[in-house]
Amino acid sequence: MLLFWFVLSIVLLIVMISKLKIHAFLSLLTIALFFGVCAGIPMEELPGIIAGGFGGTMTSIGIVIVCGVVIGSFLEYTGGAQKIADAILKLIGIKRATYATSVTGAFVSIPVFCDSGFVILNPIIKGLSRRGKIPYASLVVALMAGLLCTHSFVPPTPGPVAAAGLYGAEIGQVMFYGLIVSIPVVIVCSIWANSRFVKGAFPEYAQESAADAEQEAEFRKVVEHAPSTFLSFIPIVLPILLIILDSFFGNPEGNIIQAILSFVGTPWVALLIGTGISFLLPTKLNETVTSDWVAKSLSGAAEIMCITAAAGGFAKVLQATEIGNILSDLVLSAGLPAVFVPYLMAALINLAQGSATVALTTVGGILAPMLPTLGLHPVVATLATAAGSLSFCHTNSSYFWCVTKLGNLKLNQSYRLITLTSVMMGAVAMVVICILNLFL
């Protein structure tokens, strides 16, 4: 009966989010209560269990999410993101434009949401297409894939931060191995974007209109007045470096260097340092920068934090039952490799409701209690969930429509260039994750 109530709860959760359009925050809390009651948890204990999971999740990742969103917002507002993109494109060169575009998208999307990244960078890839005589669809695919890849795999983007917190994975290790997984995904997608299946099937260059010329001129103007290339990179690179160094070398009870690394490499401290550095990006500091920009960032982070915390409450309810052991035994007896469980669940949820972030948080909340019996390392579980969350990007995804509309694609073209590419990304990522699973 416990298994029956669990399956029914997951079905109801998907229906509430994808069909009834009830916000994921309310859906997760409602289902946590429903499953807890059906599972026989005493009613006087259930609210406290959910609240404990809610608060415990925020303790570990709340500040991390906020600081990551603030850094991304400052890079957008000041033109730092455009400066980073321009520097990478110039470094790799127009002759390798698809590779340059994928790498640019992958780097920009570490702190910036992929939808915003595509809006920012689309004018520049249109210009690349015209100047370099490169099929526009090839650059659209390269940019779309690069942005989606690190958006799903590399903190401080909220999705992987949330999943790491729910699974209990060290964020520094998720960053490090997330970058390792991202590299082959970006390479394969660049090759795919350059292949005859994309380049040959859609050979048209970007058409220049007055609006396109104006957008590219605006991009160049922003780059011209943006912070220096070095300063634009620092708010992203320094926190990532500090967190990774702490994960591998920090020790609060070690020597002075290890203790310092442990302190500054604490994820929220490292990202707070990055946030402080991002205040150097504007040409001048005023109330608009120090208050309004931060307030807008906080409002953007609030929704993600609430969804993640609600998933943590659901996870706590699951931990209070024996459902973890039952499901784990069921999976193992079916002969399905454990590493594919988070991948398939995240792919299913993303297919149903269209948000990689919601898929990461929901699956993290469901599977976190089951990791010991599944025998999965928390980092592997986080990355496998991310691989599923980016797969099957289709018509219920805001990112799908963002790329379709800005890329001037027809719906049948979008299925081939976006949906098929996202499935390929998940498959390539899972090959790498399966190899990592042998060593972690």
ZIVENVEN-V188879 format. One record per backbone hydrogen bond with DSSP energy under -1.0 kcal/mol. NH is the residue of the N-H (numbers start at 0). CO is the residue of the C=O. E is the energy in kcal/mol with one decimal. If there is no record, write none. Layout:
((NH,CO,E) (NH,CO,E))
This chain:
((4,0,-2.6) (5,1,-2.0) (6,2,-2.6) (7,3,-2.5) (8,4,-2.1) (9,5,-2.3) (10,6,-2.4) (11,7,-2.7) (12,8,-2.3) (13,9,-2.3) (14,10,-2.4) (15,11,-2.8) (16,12,-2.1) (17,13,-3.0) (18,14,-1.7) (19,14,-2.6) (21,15,-3.1) (26,22,-2.5) (27,23,-2.7) (28,24,-1.8) (29,25,-2.4) (30,26,-2.5) (31,27,-2.2) (32,28,-2.0) (33,29,-2.6) (34,30,-3.1) (35,31,-2.1) (36,32,-2.4) (37,33,-2.4) (38,34,-2.5) (39,36,-1.2) (40,35,-2.2) (44,41,-1.5) (45,41,-1.7) (48,44,-1.9) (49,45,-2.3) (50,46,-2.5) (51,47,-2.3) (52,48,-2.1) (53,49,-2.4) (54,50,-2.8) (55,51,-2.5) (56,52,-1.8) (57,53,-1.6) (58,54,-1.9) (59,55,-1.2) (60,56,-1.8) (61,57,-2.0) (64,60,-2.4) (65,61,-2.0) (66,62,-2.7) (67,63,-2.3) (68,64,-2.2) (69,65,-2.3) (70,66,-2.4) (71,67,-2.1) (72,68,-2.4) (73,69,-2.5) (74,70,-2.1) (75,71,-1.7) (76,72,-3.0) (77,73,-2.2) (80,74,-2.2) (82,78,-2.2) (83,79,-2.4) (84,80,-2.3) (85,81,-2.7) (86,82,-2.2) (87,83,-2.3) (88,84,-2.5) (89,85,-2.1) (90,86,-2.2) (91,87,-2.4) (92,88,-2.2) (95,92,-1.1) (96,93,-1.3) (99,95,-2.8) (100,96,-2.7) (101,97,-2.3) (102,98,-2.5) (103,99,-2.4) (104,100,-2.6) (105,101,-2.5) (106,102,-2.3) (107,103,-2.7) (108,104,-2.0) (109,106,-1.3) (111,107,-1.5) (116,112,-2.5) (117,113,-2.2) (118,114,-1.9) (119,115,-2.5) (120,116,-2.4) (121,117,-2.1) (124,120,-1.8) (125,121,-1.8) (126,122,-1.7) (127,123,-2.1) (128,124,-2.2) (129,125,-2.0) (130,126,-2.8) (131,127,-2.8) (133,128,-1.6) (135,203,-2.3) (138,134,-1.2) (139,135,-2.2) (140,136,-2.4) (141,137,-1.9) (142,138,-2.6) (143,139,-2.8) (144,140,-2.4) (145,141,-2.2) (146,142,-2.4) (147,143,-2.2) (148,144,-2.2) (149,145,-1.4) (150,146,-1.5) (151,147,-1.2) (152,148,-1.8) (153,149,-2.0) (156,153,-1.3) (160,156,-1.6) (161,157,-2.9) (162,158,-2.4) (163,159,-2.5) (164,160,-2.3) (165,161,-2.3) (166,162,-2.5) (167,163,-1.2) (168,163,-2.5) (173,169,-2.1) (174,170,-2.7) (175,171,-2.4) (176,172,-2.9) (177,173,-2.2) (178,174,-2.1) (179,175,-1.7) (180,176,-2.5) (181,177,-2.0) (182,178,-1.7) (184,180,-1.3) (185,181,-2.8) (186,182,-2.3) (187,183,-2.8) (188,184,-2.4) (189,185,-2.0) (190,186,-2.3) (191,187,-2.6) (192,188,-2.6) (193,189,-1.4) (194,191,-1.2) (197,194,-1.1) (198,194,-2.6) (201,197,-2.0) (212,208,-2.6) (213,209,-2.0) (214,210,-2.4) (215,211,-2.6) (216,212,-2.1) (217,213,-2.1) (218,214,-2.3) (219,215,-2.4) (220,216,-2.1) (221,217,-2.5) (222,218,-2.5) (223,219,-2.3) (224,220,-1.6) (231,227,-2.2) (232,228,-1.7) (233,229,-1.6) (235,232,-1.4) (236,232,-2.7) (237,233,-2.2) (239,235,-1.5) (240,236,-2.6) (241,237,-2.7) (242,238,-2.6) (243,239,-2.3) (244,240,-2.5) (245,241,-2.2) (246,242,-2.0) (247,243,-1.4) (248,244,-2.9) (249,245,-1.2) (250,257,-1.4) (253,250,-2.0) (258,254,-2.5) (259,255,-2.3) (260,256,-2.6) (261,257,-2.2) (262,258,-1.8) (263,259,-2.8) (264,260,-1.8) (265,262,-1.2) (269,265,-2.8) (270,266,-2.4) (271,267,-1.7) (272,268,-2.1) (273,269,-2.1) (274,270,-2.2) (275,271,-2.4) (276,272,-2.3) (277,273,-1.9) (279,276,-2.3) (280,277,-1.3) (289,285,-2.7) (290,286,-2.1) (291,286,-1.5) (292,287,-2.5) (294,290,-2.7) (295,291,-2.4) (296,292,-1.9) (297,293,-2.5) (298,294,-2.1) (299,295,-1.7) (300,296,-2.0) (301,297,-1.7) (304,300,-2.4) (305,301,-2.4) (306,302,-2.2) (307,303,-2.5) (308,304,-2.6) (309,305,-2.3) (310,306,-2.2) (311,307,-1.8) (312,308,-1.9) (313,309,-2.1) (314,310,-2.4) (315,311,-1.8) (316,312,-1.6) (317,313,-2.2) (318,314,-2.3) (319,315,-1.1) (320,317,-1.6) (325,321,-2.0) (326,322,-2.7) (327,323,-2.4) (328,324,-2.4) (329,325,-2.0) (330,326,-2.7) (331,327,-2.6) (332,328,-2.4) (333,329,-1.3) (335,330,-1.4) (339,336,-1.9) (340,337,-1.6) (343,339,-2.7) (344,340,-2.3) (345,341,-2.3) (346,342,-2.3) (347,343,-2.2) (348,344,-2.2) (349,345,-2.7) (350,346,-2.4) (351,347,-1.7) (352,348,-2.7) (353,349,-2.1) (358,354,-2.2) (359,355,-2.5) (360,356,-2.3) (361,357,-2.8) (362,358,-2.2) (363,359,-1.8) (364,360,-2.1) (365,361,-2.0) (366,362,-2.9) (367,363,-1.7) (369,366,-1.8) (370,367,-1.0) (373,369,-2.2) (374,370,-1.7) (375,370,-1.4) (380,376,-2.5) (381,377,-2.2) (382,378,-2.4) (383,379,-2.7) (384,380,-2.1) (385,381,-2.1) (386,382,-2.3) (387,383,-1.8) (388,384,-2.2) (389,385,-1.4) (396,393,-2.2) (400,396,-1.5) (401,397,-2.2) (402,398,-2.5) (403,399,-2.2) (404,400,-2.7) (405,401,-2.2) (406,402,-2.1) (407,404,-1.1) (408,403,-2.6) (413,409,-2.3) (414,410,-2.0) (415,411,-1.2) (416,412,-3.0) (417,413,-3.1) (418,413,-1.5) (419,414,-2.2) (421,417,-2.4) (422,418,-2.0) (423,419,-2.1) (424,420,-2.4) (425,421,-2.1) (426,422,-2.0) (427,423,-2.6) (428,424,-2.5) (429,425,-2.1) (430,426,-1.5) (431,427,-1.7) (432,428,-2.7) (433,429,-2.5) (434,430,-1.4) (435,431,-2.4) (436,432,-2.4) (437,434,-1.1) (438,435,-1.7) (439,435,-1.6))
